[in-house]
């Protein structure tokens, strides 16, 4: 129980990656507050988490991270008199559109949520941690923050900005023993992706992922536990890709040349192809 006695706040904790992170924190002994915009989603999530982790210390509060007063209220609730120990700044979203067509709303939405909202969470969590001896802040980016793709520029650009925000915060908050790191997931099997992307597109993501599958939200949570616990006490200002290898820069595939040199039988064995 590496996190026993720790108090954690997870934004966007009602579904997807946020839910998986909250689950792992609870399983490792932390007391967790999840926040989001919809109380019905949060209440359902609390019920599911209680069923998965008996006797879990789990609470929820409605919070729009783009409203600073609501962020402060959520941090104050999670911190209590003891102070906040862990922030998982997970809330974020995207807005598809070609650069030549995307409306200004697309850019403003992504900037306000992915960068400004996260900055407000870091600010108020940091103030609580500063007064109570330190803590761990983890932001959630995406492989799209560093791996250039098409037609999602507002999302990718603001996730790249989020990673720079993480590094800036790590330097500024280090004197107070507050560690700030970032986790960048690849394709994670969440409700939102299943609802908004076609099966063909998701199959393509799996094919592009070297480990050959989508990740589970709880596997992002495993990285959160590491960065929140004493195991990660010497780590700050880092971006961790939890992506099954999707972020690996890939060049040309020279399989054909190798088949000419070594033969099909050898190459089939090397790539795990069954006869």
Order of alpha helices (4+ residues) and beta strands (2+ residues): beta-alpha-beta-alpha-beta-alpha-beta-alpha-alpha-beta-alpha-beta-alpha-alpha-alpha-beta-alpha-alpha
